[in-house]
Amino acid sequence: MVEAFSGVRVRVPAKINLALCVGPCRPDGFHDLATVFHAISLGDEVRAQARPDAQIVLTMAGRGEGEVACDQTNLAVRAATALRDRHGRADLGIQMHINKQIPVAGGMAGGSADGAGALVACNAVWGLGCSDAELSAIAADLGSDVPFSLMGGNALGTGRGERLTPLPGGPALRWVVAVARGGLSTPRIYRVFDEMVAAGRATASAEHPRELMAALARGTAAEIAGLLTNSLQAPALECLPALRETLEVGRQAGALAALVSGSGPSCVFLVDDDSQQNAVVVALSQLDQVKDILTATGPVSGPRAERLEA
Ligand code: C5P
C-alpha cells in the first residue's frame, strides 16, 4: 500500500535540547525557557496525498504502530485540520501515512515532528502556498516544539520554546540515543520540576546559555560537551531512577557527555568518532532498561516536501 502512494514525502528530524534552561511556572501553566534546539538525522517520514472526499485520515507504521492514536488527538491530524480551517477549506481531504522512527514520548519531539511534517505535506498537496511564517504561527498553536520541528538546524528557543532565533553553522555532532522502556509525560516532568523548585532542590532560571551558544559558533564537540545542560534531567531521574545508570554507563564507556533528552526518558550521548560511538553502543546494549539504541548526527535541516510520482 505504501509503495502505491503518490503525492509528497516529507522527512522531519527529531530534536535534542543541547541546553534546556527552565524558568518559573507562568500564570498560563507553561514555563519560560531558554533552550538550544539541535535537529538530528533520526526522523519520521510523512507521506501525504489528496483525498477526493473531505476526510483527514492517518495511518502509522514503525515505532509508533499500535502505540500512538491516529485520531483527532494526533498532532498530524490536528495540524492538517488547523491548516485547512485557517484557509476556510473544509472541503480539502488528505490521506497521510507516517513511518515513525523517533521514540514515542521520549523527549525528542516525535509528536511535534509529525505535526510539522503534516503542515509541510498538506501545504504542498493542497497548493495553499503558505509562507514559512504562516506555518510557524499555526505550529506554535499546536505545541511548543512544533515551530522548531519546522525549522531544523540549531536554534535558540525562548518563550515556551516557540520563539526561535536560528544559530547557523555549528560543528557536526555525533550522537548515540538510548531509548528507555516506556515513556515519560512532559506535563508530569514539569510538575515534578516545580515541586523540586518549591522544595529548594532545583533552581528555576531561563537565563540564556551564552557559553554554549558561543561554543556552538566556534567550538569543538569536546568544548560543547562540557556545556550541555538540562533543567528537566533531575525531575526525569526522580521519576525514572534507572536513567542514572544509563547515563553513567555511557559516560564510563567514553562518551564526551551524557544527558537526558528534553523531558526524557531518552538519553543522548555525544561521541567523537566511530570507536567511541561503538563502545557506547556496546556498553548500553547490556542494560535491561534500554529498549533500543540508535545513532544520529546533527545538525540537519528542517522538513521539505518532495514530490512522489504515482
Ligand atoms: O506545548 P506542549 O503541548 O508541547 O506542552 C506540553 C506540556 O508541557 C504543557 O501542557 C505544559 O505542562 C508543559 N510545558 C511547560 N512549559 C513549556 C513547554 C511545555 O510547562 N515551555
py3Dmol code that shows the C-alpha trace and the ligand (Angstrom):
import py3Dmol

protein = """\
ATOM      1  CA  MET A   1       0.000   0.000   0.000  1.00  0.00           C
ATOM      2  CA  VAL A   2       2.783   2.389   0.866  1.00  0.00           C
ATOM      3  CA  GLU A   3       4.524   1.548  -2.460  1.00  0.00           C
ATOM      4  CA  ALA A   4       1.420   2.721  -4.385  1.00  0.00           C
ATOM      5  CA  PHE A   5       1.391   6.038  -2.526  1.00  0.00           C
ATOM      6  CA  SER A   6       1.689   9.154  -4.685  1.00  0.00           C
ATOM      7  CA  GLY A   7       1.739  12.742  -3.503  1.00  0.00           C
ATOM      8  CA  VAL A   8       4.526  14.122  -1.305  1.00  0.00           C
ATOM      9  CA  ARG A   9       7.084  12.802   1.141  1.00  0.00           C
ATOM     10  CA  VAL A  10       8.486  14.872   3.999  1.00  0.00           C
ATOM     11  CA  ARG A  11      11.287  13.798   6.343  1.00  0.00           C
ATOM     12  CA  VAL A  12      11.170  15.560   9.707  1.00  0.00           C
ATOM     13  CA  PRO A  13      14.010  15.479  12.236  1.00  0.00           C
ATOM     14  CA  ALA A  14      13.898  14.671  15.950  1.00  0.00           C
ATOM     15  CA  LYS A  15      15.415  17.249  18.302  1.00  0.00           C
ATOM     16  CA  ILE A  16      17.832  17.248  21.174  1.00  0.00           C
ATOM     17  CA  ASN A  17      17.958  20.203  23.580  1.00  0.00           C
ATOM     18  CA  LEU A  18      21.679  20.961  23.914  1.00  0.00           C
ATOM     19  CA  ALA A  19      20.642  23.299  26.723  1.00  0.00           C
ATOM     20  CA  LEU A  20      17.224  23.398  28.368  1.00  0.00           C
ATOM     21  CA  CYS A  21      17.059  26.159  30.984  1.00  0.00           C
ATOM     22  CA  VAL A  22      13.605  26.271  32.585  1.00  0.00           C
ATOM     23  CA  GLY A  23      12.262  29.332  34.400  1.00  0.00           C
ATOM     24  CA  PRO A  24       9.387  29.549  36.908  1.00  0.00           C
ATOM     25  CA  CYS A  25       5.879  28.364  36.072  1.00  0.00           C
ATOM     26  CA  ARG A  26       3.888  31.143  34.341  1.00  0.00           C
ATOM     27  CA  PRO A  27       0.246  32.002  35.098  1.00  0.00           C
ATOM     28  CA  ASP A  28      -0.808  30.098  31.945  1.00  0.00           C
ATOM     29  CA  GLY A  29       0.810  26.881  33.253  1.00  0.00           C
ATOM     30  CA  PHE A  30       3.721  26.965  30.791  1.00  0.00           C
ATOM     31  CA  HIS A  31       7.333  27.706  31.718  1.00  0.00           C
ATOM     32  CA  ASP A  32       9.550  30.308  30.127  1.00  0.00           C
ATOM     33  CA  LEU A  33      12.550  28.623  28.571  1.00  0.00           C
ATOM     34  CA  ALA A  34      15.915  29.406  27.126  1.00  0.00           C
ATOM     35  CA  THR A  35      16.780  26.357  25.088  1.00  0.00           C
ATOM     36  CA  VAL A  36      19.199  25.454  22.323  1.00  0.00           C
ATOM     37  CA  PHE A  37      17.442  23.109  19.927  1.00  0.00           C
ATOM     38  CA  HIS A  38      19.504  20.792  17.715  1.00  0.00           C
ATOM     39  CA  ALA A  39      17.867  18.793  14.889  1.00  0.00           C
ATOM     40  CA  ILE A  40      19.301  15.313  14.301  1.00  0.00           C
ATOM     41  CA  SER A  41      19.301  12.793  11.462  1.00  0.00           C
ATOM     42  CA  LEU A  42      16.894  10.478  13.267  1.00  0.00           C
ATOM     43  CA  GLY A  43      13.470  11.363  11.883  1.00  0.00           C
ATOM     44  CA  ASP A  44       9.923  10.444  10.927  1.00  0.00           C
ATOM     45  CA  GLU A  45       8.658  10.336   7.361  1.00  0.00           C
ATOM     46  CA  VAL A  46       5.235  11.748   6.486  1.00  0.00           C
ATOM     47  CA  ARG A  47       3.669  10.812   3.130  1.00  0.00           C
ATOM     48  CA  ALA A  48       0.514  12.532   2.017  1.00  0.00           C
ATOM     49  CA  GLN A  49      -1.841  12.580  -0.955  1.00  0.00           C
ATOM     50  CA  ALA A  50      -5.115  14.340  -1.625  1.00  0.00           C
ATOM     51  CA  ARG A  51      -8.392  12.538  -0.949  1.00  0.00           C
ATOM     52  CA  PRO A  52     -11.415  13.248  -3.145  1.00  0.00           C
ATOM     53  CA  ASP A  53     -13.624  13.460  -0.037  1.00  0.00           C
ATOM     54  CA  ALA A  54     -13.163  15.908   2.843  1.00  0.00           C
ATOM     55  CA  GLN A  55     -11.658  13.386   5.237  1.00  0.00           C
ATOM     56  CA  ILE A  56      -8.352  13.670   7.077  1.00  0.00           C
ATOM     57  CA  VAL A  57      -7.067  10.114   7.503  1.00  0.00           C
ATOM     58  CA  LEU A  58      -3.831   8.973   9.149  1.00  0.00           C
ATOM     59  CA  THR A  59      -2.123   5.577   9.269  1.00  0.00           C
ATOM     60  CA  MET A  60       1.135   4.821  11.018  1.00  0.00           C
ATOM     61  CA  ALA A  61       3.914   2.241  10.849  1.00  0.00           C
ATOM     62  CA  GLY A  62       7.272   1.807  12.552  1.00  0.00           C
ATOM     63  CA  ARG A  63       7.963   2.706  16.149  1.00  0.00           C
ATOM     64  CA  GLY A  64       4.540   4.261  16.799  1.00  0.00           C
ATOM     65  CA  GLU A  65       2.409   1.464  15.374  1.00  0.00           C
ATOM     66  CA  GLY A  66      -0.232   0.414  17.894  1.00  0.00           C
ATOM     67  CA  GLU A  67       1.186   2.878  20.441  1.00  0.00           C
ATOM     68  CA  VAL A  68       0.044   6.201  19.035  1.00  0.00           C
ATOM     69  CA  ALA A  69      -3.599   7.069  18.305  1.00  0.00           C
ATOM     70  CA  CYS A  70      -4.260   8.117  14.700  1.00  0.00           C
ATOM     71  CA  ASP A  71      -7.468  10.018  15.563  1.00  0.00           C
ATOM     72  CA  GLN A  72      -8.241  13.719  16.185  1.00  0.00           C
ATOM     73  CA  THR A  73      -5.787  13.755  19.115  1.00  0.00           C
ATOM     74  CA  ASN A  74      -2.801  13.057  16.857  1.00  0.00           C
ATOM     75  CA  LEU A  75      -0.739  16.185  16.165  1.00  0.00           C
ATOM     76  CA  ALA A  76      -0.522  15.376  12.439  1.00  0.00           C
ATOM     77  CA  VAL A  77      -4.335  15.242  12.182  1.00  0.00           C
ATOM     78  CA  ARG A  78      -4.650  18.405  14.277  1.00  0.00           C
ATOM     79  CA  ALA A  79      -2.077  20.150  12.052  1.00  0.00           C
ATOM     80  CA  ALA A  80      -3.928  19.237   8.831  1.00  0.00           C
ATOM     81  CA  THR A  81      -7.231  20.363  10.369  1.00  0.00           C
ATOM     82  CA  ALA A  82      -5.771  23.670  11.599  1.00  0.00           C
ATOM     83  CA  LEU A  83      -4.234  24.446   8.193  1.00  0.00           C
ATOM     84  CA  ARG A  84      -7.481  23.678   6.368  1.00  0.00           C
ATOM     85  CA  ASP A  85      -9.567  25.698   8.864  1.00  0.00           C
ATOM     86  CA  ARG A  86      -7.281  28.698   8.583  1.00  0.00           C
ATOM     87  CA  HIS A  87      -7.935  28.810   4.850  1.00  0.00           C
ATOM     88  CA  GLY A  88     -11.676  28.157   5.246  1.00  0.00           C
ATOM     89  CA  ARG A  89     -11.326  24.992   3.142  1.00  0.00           C
ATOM     90  CA  ALA A  90     -13.290  22.311   4.985  1.00  0.00           C
ATOM     91  CA  ASP A  91     -13.671  20.618   1.568  1.00  0.00           C
ATOM     92  CA  LEU A  92      -9.993  19.533   1.436  1.00  0.00           C
ATOM     93  CA  GLY A  93      -9.177  15.912   2.266  1.00  0.00           C
ATOM     94  CA  ILE A  94      -5.842  14.221   2.885  1.00  0.00           C
ATOM     95  CA  GLN A  95      -4.531  10.689   3.324  1.00  0.00           C
ATOM     96  CA  MET A  96      -1.367  10.643   5.455  1.00  0.00           C
ATOM     97  CA  HIS A  97       0.974   7.823   6.354  1.00  0.00           C
ATOM     98  CA  ILE A  98       3.711   8.249   8.959  1.00  0.00           C
ATOM     99  CA  ASN A  99       6.718   5.983   9.187  1.00  0.00           C
ATOM    100  CA  LYS A 100       7.820   6.623  12.742  1.00  0.00           C
ATOM    101  CA  GLN A 101      11.431   6.257  13.863  1.00  0.00           C
ATOM    102  CA  ILE A 102      11.503   8.871  16.648  1.00  0.00           C
ATOM    103  CA  PRO A 103      10.878   7.290  20.084  1.00  0.00           C
ATOM    104  CA  VAL A 104       7.304   7.840  21.331  1.00  0.00           C
ATOM    105  CA  ALA A 105       7.026  10.013  24.490  1.00  0.00           C
ATOM    106  CA  GLY A 106      10.825  10.038  24.536  1.00  0.00           C
ATOM    107  CA  GLY A 107      11.618  13.735  24.942  1.00  0.00           C
ATOM    108  CA  MET A 108      12.748  14.051  21.308  1.00  0.00           C
ATOM    109  CA  ALA A 109       9.724  15.910  19.849  1.00  0.00           C
ATOM    110  CA  GLY A 110       8.371  12.916  17.933  1.00  0.00           C
ATOM    111  CA  GLY A 111       4.754  14.125  18.074  1.00  0.00           C
ATOM    112  CA  SER A 112       5.843  17.661  17.181  1.00  0.00           C
ATOM    113  CA  ALA A 113       7.819  16.338  14.198  1.00  0.00           C
ATOM    114  CA  ASP A 114       4.679  14.653  12.872  1.00  0.00           C
ATOM    115  CA  GLY A 115       2.691  17.885  13.316  1.00  0.00           C
ATOM    116  CA  ALA A 116       5.366  19.864  11.451  1.00  0.00           C
ATOM    117  CA  GLY A 117       5.593  17.205   8.725  1.00  0.00           C
ATOM    118  CA  ALA A 118       1.831  17.265   8.234  1.00  0.00           C
ATOM    119  CA  LEU A 119       1.839  21.072   7.876  1.00  0.00           C
ATOM    120  CA  VAL A 120       4.535  20.971   5.180  1.00  0.00           C
ATOM    121  CA  ALA A 121       2.963  17.995   3.391  1.00  0.00           C
ATOM    122  CA  CYS A 122      -0.602  19.365   3.384  1.00  0.00           C
ATOM    123  CA  ASN A 123       0.547  22.829   2.323  1.00  0.00           C
ATOM    124  CA  ALA A 124       2.238  21.223  -0.718  1.00  0.00           C
ATOM    125  CA  VAL A 125      -0.523  18.730  -1.600  1.00  0.00           C
ATOM    126  CA  TRP A 126      -3.311  21.299  -1.256  1.00  0.00           C
ATOM    127  CA  GLY A 127      -1.274  24.001  -3.056  1.00  0.00           C
ATOM    128  CA  LEU A 128      -2.078  26.574  -0.378  1.00  0.00           C
ATOM    129  CA  GLY A 129       1.223  28.449  -0.772  1.00  0.00           C
ATOM    130  CA  CYS A 130       1.521  29.233   2.964  1.00  0.00           C
ATOM    131  CA  SER A 131       4.701  31.113   3.876  1.00  0.00           C
ATOM    132  CA  ASP A 132       7.133  29.763   6.496  1.00  0.00           C
ATOM    133  CA  ALA A 133       5.901  32.491   8.889  1.00  0.00           C
ATOM    134  CA  GLU A 134       2.282  31.427   8.461  1.00  0.00           C
ATOM    135  CA  LEU A 135       3.119  27.741   9.012  1.00  0.00           C
ATOM    136  CA  SER A 136       5.187  28.685  12.057  1.00  0.00           C
ATOM    137  CA  ALA A 137       2.225  30.583  13.599  1.00  0.00           C
ATOM    138  CA  ILE A 138      -0.026  27.521  13.178  1.00  0.00           C
ATOM    139  CA  ALA A 139       2.786  25.345  14.551  1.00  0.00           C
ATOM    140  CA  ALA A 140       3.064  27.438  17.736  1.00  0.00           C
ATOM    141  CA  ASP A 141      -0.641  26.866  18.438  1.00  0.00           C
ATOM    142  CA  LEU A 142      -0.143  23.110  18.088  1.00  0.00           C
ATOM    143  CA  GLY A 143       2.717  22.804  20.598  1.00  0.00           C
ATOM    144  CA  SER A 144       5.816  24.487  21.977  1.00  0.00           C
ATOM    145  CA  ASP A 145       8.289  22.340  19.985  1.00  0.00           C
ATOM    146  CA  VAL A 146       6.423  22.309  16.655  1.00  0.00           C
ATOM    147  CA  PRO A 147       7.930  25.586  15.294  1.00  0.00           C
ATOM    148  CA  PHE A 148      11.447  24.194  15.774  1.00  0.00           C
ATOM    149  CA  SER A 149      10.455  20.919  14.118  1.00  0.00           C
ATOM    150  CA  LEU A 150       9.589  23.059  11.056  1.00  0.00           C
ATOM    151  CA  MET A 151      12.863  24.963  11.181  1.00  0.00           C
ATOM    152  CA  GLY A 152      15.616  22.372  11.842  1.00  0.00           C
ATOM    153  CA  GLY A 153      19.323  23.186  12.228  1.00  0.00           C
ATOM    154  CA  ASN A 154      20.344  24.730  15.548  1.00  0.00           C
ATOM    155  CA  ALA A 155      18.225  27.457  17.149  1.00  0.00           C
ATOM    156  CA  LEU A 156      17.736  29.351  20.380  1.00  0.00           C
ATOM    157  CA  GLY A 157      14.185  28.882  21.664  1.00  0.00           C
ATOM    158  CA  THR A 158      12.610  31.342  24.104  1.00  0.00           C
ATOM    159  CA  GLY A 159       9.085  31.954  25.403  1.00  0.00           C
ATOM    160  CA  ARG A 160       7.633  28.461  25.791  1.00  0.00           C
ATOM    161  CA  GLY A 161      10.138  27.354  23.151  1.00  0.00           C
ATOM    162  CA  GLU A 162       8.168  28.657  20.187  1.00  0.00           C
ATOM    163  CA  ARG A 163      10.131  31.901  19.639  1.00  0.00           C
ATOM    164  CA  LEU A 164      13.133  30.949  17.565  1.00  0.00           C
ATOM    165  CA  THR A 165      16.423  32.533  16.598  1.00  0.00           C
ATOM    166  CA  PRO A 166      18.442  30.399  14.174  1.00  0.00           C
ATOM    167  CA  LEU A 167      22.027  29.625  15.209  1.00  0.00           C
ATOM    168  CA  PRO A 168      23.662  28.995  11.834  1.00  0.00           C
ATOM    169  CA  GLY A 169      26.736  26.808  11.417  1.00  0.00           C
ATOM    170  CA  GLY A 170      27.978  24.774  14.324  1.00  0.00           C
ATOM    171  CA  PRO A 171      30.144  21.672  14.085  1.00  0.00           C
ATOM    172  CA  ALA A 172      28.736  18.296  13.062  1.00  0.00           C
ATOM    173  CA  LEU A 173      27.949  16.367  16.247  1.00  0.00           C
ATOM    174  CA  ARG A 174      27.603  12.577  16.590  1.00  0.00           C
ATOM    175  CA  TRP A 175      25.130  11.020  18.958  1.00  0.00           C
ATOM    176  CA  VAL A 176      24.083   7.726  20.477  1.00  0.00           C
ATOM    177  CA  VAL A 177      20.474   7.645  21.683  1.00  0.00           C
ATOM    178  CA  ALA A 178      19.326   5.180  24.359  1.00  0.00           C
ATOM    179  CA  VAL A 179      15.571   4.642  24.114  1.00  0.00           C
ATOM    180  CA  ALA A 180      14.107   3.716  27.508  1.00  0.00           C
ATOM    181  CA  ARG A 181      11.345   1.183  28.089  1.00  0.00           C
ATOM    182  CA  GLY A 182       8.133   3.224  28.456  1.00  0.00           C
ATOM    183  CA  GLY A 183       7.710   6.971  28.105  1.00  0.00           C
ATOM    184  CA  LEU A 184       7.507   9.965  30.454  1.00  0.00           C
ATOM    185  CA  SER A 185       4.732  12.536  30.354  1.00  0.00           C
ATOM    186  CA  THR A 186       6.049  16.041  29.703  1.00  0.00           C
ATOM    187  CA  PRO A 187       3.467  17.824  31.941  1.00  0.00           C
ATOM    188  CA  ARG A 188       4.348  15.443  34.792  1.00  0.00           C
ATOM    189  CA  ILE A 189       8.072  16.182  34.497  1.00  0.00           C
ATOM    190  CA  TYR A 190       7.388  19.943  34.557  1.00  0.00           C
ATOM    191  CA  ARG A 191       5.209  19.422  37.676  1.00  0.00           C
ATOM    192  CA  VAL A 192       7.998  17.496  39.426  1.00  0.00           C
ATOM    193  CA  PHE A 193      10.404  20.292  38.416  1.00  0.00           C
ATOM    194  CA  ASP A 194       8.074  22.854  40.094  1.00  0.00           C
ATOM    195  CA  GLU A 195       7.924  20.696  43.231  1.00  0.00           C
ATOM    196  CA  MET A 196      11.718  20.486  43.343  1.00  0.00           C
ATOM    197  CA  VAL A 197      11.984  24.272  42.920  1.00  0.00           C
ATOM    198  CA  ALA A 198       9.422  24.822  45.730  1.00  0.00           C
ATOM    199  CA  ALA A 199      11.426  22.490  47.985  1.00  0.00           C
ATOM    200  CA  GLY A 200      14.676  24.327  47.201  1.00  0.00           C
ATOM    201  CA  ARG A 201      16.097  21.281  45.384  1.00  0.00           C
ATOM    202  CA  ALA A 202      16.253  22.933  41.959  1.00  0.00           C
ATOM    203  CA  THR A 203      16.575  26.457  40.603  1.00  0.00           C
ATOM    204  CA  ALA A 204      14.223  27.934  38.034  1.00  0.00           C
ATOM    205  CA  SER A 205      16.180  30.088  35.597  1.00  0.00           C
ATOM    206  CA  ALA A 206      15.644  30.775  31.926  1.00  0.00           C
ATOM    207  CA  GLU A 207      18.908  32.626  31.507  1.00  0.00           C
ATOM    208  CA  HIS A 208      20.352  32.285  28.007  1.00  0.00           C
ATOM    209  CA  PRO A 209      23.085  29.628  27.761  1.00  0.00           C
ATOM    210  CA  ARG A 210      25.569  32.106  26.283  1.00  0.00           C
ATOM    211  CA  GLU A 211      28.675  29.977  26.743  1.00  0.00           C
ATOM    212  CA  LEU A 212      27.104  27.085  24.875  1.00  0.00           C
ATOM    213  CA  MET A 213      25.949  29.403  22.085  1.00  0.00           C
ATOM    214  CA  ALA A 214      29.483  30.779  21.780  1.00  0.00           C
ATOM    215  CA  ALA A 215      30.951  27.266  21.758  1.00  0.00           C
ATOM    216  CA  LEU A 216      28.475  26.243  19.039  1.00  0.00           C
ATOM    217  CA  ALA A 217      29.606  29.184  16.916  1.00  0.00           C
ATOM    218  CA  ARG A 218      33.300  28.394  17.094  1.00  0.00           C
ATOM    219  CA  GLY A 219      33.942  25.357  19.253  1.00  0.00           C
ATOM    220  CA  THR A 220      34.642  21.656  19.027  1.00  0.00           C
ATOM    221  CA  ALA A 221      32.460  18.763  20.196  1.00  0.00           C
ATOM    222  CA  ALA A 222      34.621  18.459  23.317  1.00  0.00           C
ATOM    223  CA  GLU A 223      34.018  22.122  24.264  1.00  0.00           C
ATOM    224  CA  ILE A 224      30.291  21.786  23.602  1.00  0.00           C
ATOM    225  CA  ALA A 225      30.178  18.592  25.674  1.00  0.00           C
ATOM    226  CA  GLY A 226      31.118  20.450  28.860  1.00  0.00           C
ATOM    227  CA  LEU A 227      28.276  22.945  28.393  1.00  0.00           C
ATOM    228  CA  LEU A 228      25.295  20.647  27.761  1.00  0.00           C
ATOM    229  CA  THR A 229      22.646  21.183  30.417  1.00  0.00           C
ATOM    230  CA  ASN A 230      19.037  20.220  31.137  1.00  0.00           C
ATOM    231  CA  SER A 231      16.844  21.552  33.976  1.00  0.00           C
ATOM    232  CA  LEU A 232      14.456  18.635  33.436  1.00  0.00           C
ATOM    233  CA  GLN A 233      17.123  15.975  33.944  1.00  0.00           C
ATOM    234  CA  ALA A 234      16.802  15.915  37.758  1.00  0.00           C
ATOM    235  CA  PRO A 235      12.985  15.514  37.673  1.00  0.00           C
ATOM    236  CA  ALA A 236      13.278  12.825  34.984  1.00  0.00           C
ATOM    237  CA  LEU A 237      15.803  10.926  37.145  1.00  0.00           C
ATOM    238  CA  GLU A 238      13.479  11.261  40.122  1.00  0.00           C
ATOM    239  CA  CYS A 239      10.623   9.678  38.119  1.00  0.00           C
ATOM    240  CA  LEU A 240      12.799   7.013  36.499  1.00  0.00           C
ATOM    241  CA  PRO A 241      15.861   6.335  38.689  1.00  0.00           C
ATOM    242  CA  ALA A 242      17.227   3.672  36.285  1.00  0.00           C
ATOM    243  CA  LEU A 243      18.186   6.531  33.926  1.00  0.00           C
ATOM    244  CA  ARG A 244      21.043   7.358  36.312  1.00  0.00           C
ATOM    245  CA  GLU A 245      22.741   4.069  35.469  1.00  0.00           C
ATOM    246  CA  THR A 246      22.067   4.551  31.744  1.00  0.00           C
ATOM    247  CA  LEU A 247      23.862   7.924  31.824  1.00  0.00           C
ATOM    248  CA  GLU A 248      26.721   6.587  33.935  1.00  0.00           C
ATOM    249  CA  VAL A 249      27.323   3.530  31.729  1.00  0.00           C
ATOM    250  CA  GLY A 250      27.541   5.740  28.623  1.00  0.00           C
ATOM    251  CA  ARG A 251      29.977   8.090  30.358  1.00  0.00           C
ATOM    252  CA  GLN A 252      32.145   5.193  31.563  1.00  0.00           C
ATOM    253  CA  ALA A 253      32.224   3.829  28.012  1.00  0.00           C
ATOM    254  CA  GLY A 254      33.870   7.078  26.894  1.00  0.00           C
ATOM    255  CA  ALA A 255      31.060   9.406  25.777  1.00  0.00           C
ATOM    256  CA  LEU A 256      32.089  13.082  25.840  1.00  0.00           C
ATOM    257  CA  ALA A 257      28.765  13.877  27.545  1.00  0.00           C
ATOM    258  CA  ALA A 258      25.591  12.126  28.662  1.00  0.00           C
ATOM    259  CA  LEU A 259      22.247  13.905  29.016  1.00  0.00           C
ATOM    260  CA  VAL A 260      18.551  13.199  29.370  1.00  0.00           C
ATOM    261  CA  SER A 261      16.841  14.469  26.206  1.00  0.00           C
ATOM    262  CA  GLY A 262      14.170  17.120  26.945  1.00  0.00           C
ATOM    263  CA  SER A 263      11.669  15.754  29.465  1.00  0.00           C
ATOM    264  CA  GLY A 264      13.066  12.236  28.901  1.00  0.00           C
ATOM    265  CA  PRO A 265      13.302   9.358  29.162  1.00  0.00           C
ATOM    266  CA  SER A 266      15.561   9.055  26.076  1.00  0.00           C
ATOM    267  CA  CYS A 267      19.210   9.607  26.985  1.00  0.00           C
ATOM    268  CA  VAL A 268      21.677  11.056  24.491  1.00  0.00           C
ATOM    269  CA  PHE A 269      25.452  10.617  24.394  1.00  0.00           C
ATOM    270  CA  LEU A 270      27.785  12.925  22.497  1.00  0.00           C
ATOM    271  CA  VAL A 271      30.676  10.993  20.923  1.00  0.00           C
ATOM    272  CA  ASP A 272      33.764  11.970  18.948  1.00  0.00           C
ATOM    273  CA  ASP A 273      34.364   9.157  16.481  1.00  0.00           C
ATOM    274  CA  ASP A 274      33.410   5.653  15.323  1.00  0.00           C
ATOM    275  CA  SER A 275      35.276   3.763  18.017  1.00  0.00           C
ATOM    276  CA  GLN A 276      33.806   5.894  20.824  1.00  0.00           C
ATOM    277  CA  GLN A 277      30.357   5.509  19.276  1.00  0.00           C
ATOM    278  CA  ASN A 278      30.749   1.707  19.083  1.00  0.00           C
ATOM    279  CA  ALA A 279      32.000   1.466  22.669  1.00  0.00           C
ATOM    280  CA  VAL A 280      28.974   3.421  23.947  1.00  0.00           C
ATOM    281  CA  VAL A 281      26.544   1.319  21.875  1.00  0.00           C
ATOM    282  CA  VAL A 282      28.068  -1.955  23.178  1.00  0.00           C
ATOM    283  CA  ALA A 283      28.009  -0.788  26.817  1.00  0.00           C
ATOM    284  CA  LEU A 284      24.385   0.429  26.635  1.00  0.00           C
ATOM    285  CA  SER A 285      23.244  -2.793  24.971  1.00  0.00           C
ATOM    286  CA  GLN A 286      23.971  -4.629  28.244  1.00  0.00           C
ATOM    287  CA  LEU A 287      21.290  -2.653  30.120  1.00  0.00           C
ATOM    288  CA  ASP A 288      17.787  -4.074  30.681  1.00  0.00           C
ATOM    289  CA  GLN A 289      16.232  -0.611  30.966  1.00  0.00           C
ATOM    290  CA  VAL A 290      17.415   0.306  27.448  1.00  0.00           C
ATOM    291  CA  LYS A 291      14.888  -0.822  24.842  1.00  0.00           C
ATOM    292  CA  ASP A 292      16.698   0.339  21.748  1.00  0.00           C
ATOM    293  CA  ILE A 293      19.920   2.110  20.750  1.00  0.00           C
ATOM    294  CA  LEU A 294      20.093   4.492  17.792  1.00  0.00           C
ATOM    295  CA  THR A 295      22.841   6.616  16.287  1.00  0.00           C
ATOM    296  CA  ALA A 296      22.455  10.028  14.671  1.00  0.00           C
ATOM    297  CA  THR A 297      24.269  13.168  13.585  1.00  0.00           C
ATOM    298  CA  GLY A 298      23.276  16.819  13.731  1.00  0.00           C
ATOM    299  CA  PRO A 299      22.504  19.490  12.882  1.00  0.00           C
ATOM    300  CA  VAL A 300      20.262  18.594   9.926  1.00  0.00           C
ATOM    301  CA  SER A 301      17.907  20.867   8.015  1.00  0.00           C
ATOM    302  CA  GLY A 302      14.156  21.086   8.553  1.00  0.00           C
ATOM    303  CA  PRO A 303      11.406  19.378   6.546  1.00  0.00           C
ATOM    304  CA  ARG A 304      10.880  19.991   2.805  1.00  0.00           C
ATOM    305  CA  ALA A 305       8.180  18.455   0.628  1.00  0.00           C
ATOM    306  CA  GLU A 306       9.442  16.086  -2.068  1.00  0.00           C
ATOM    307  CA  ARG A 307       7.022  15.155  -4.853  1.00  0.00           C
ATOM    308  CA  LEU A 308       6.400  11.444  -5.381  1.00  0.00           C
ATOM    309  CA  GLU A 309       5.396  10.087  -8.780  1.00  0.00           C
ATOM    310  CA  ALA A 310       2.250   7.936  -8.911  1.00  0.00           C
TER     311      ALA A 310
END
"""
ligand_1 = """\
21
C5P
O 3.412 22.858 24.229
P 3.246 21.415 24.520
O 1.866 20.911 24.183
O 4.303 20.548 23.930
O 3.390 21.265 26.092
C 3.035 20.104 26.786
C 3.034 20.403 28.265
O 4.379 20.599 28.727
C 2.296 21.660 28.655
O 0.929 21.421 28.861
C 2.999 22.058 29.938
O 2.538 21.267 31.023
C 4.438 21.633 29.679
N 5.271 22.727 29.168
C 5.628 23.755 30.023
N 6.414 24.772 29.567
C 6.857 24.779 28.297
C 6.520 23.741 27.410
C 5.717 22.728 27.885
O 5.242 23.753 31.195
N 7.632 25.782 27.891
"""
view = py3Dmol.view(width=600, height=400)
view.addModel(protein, "pdb")
view.setStyle({"model": 0}, {"cartoon": {"style": "trace"}})
view.addModel(ligand_1, "xyz")
view.setStyle({"model": 1}, {"stick": {}})
view.zoomTo()
view.show()
